């Protein structure tokens, strides 16, 4: 996937630096990716109402 450079303001730079320090990441790009992944996970959880299945899945294809 091609990379696209973005100009960041002082506030966004400060947020990315804080996330980078908090999560132990090396670059602002990694911090931005971490934030995007977190947003995607939370969005999916909001759509489905839950995270991962917390019960055994029936292997035979029937109802549990």
Secondary structure as UniProt FT lines:
FT   HELIX           10..23
FT   HELIX           28..48
FT   TURN            59..60
//
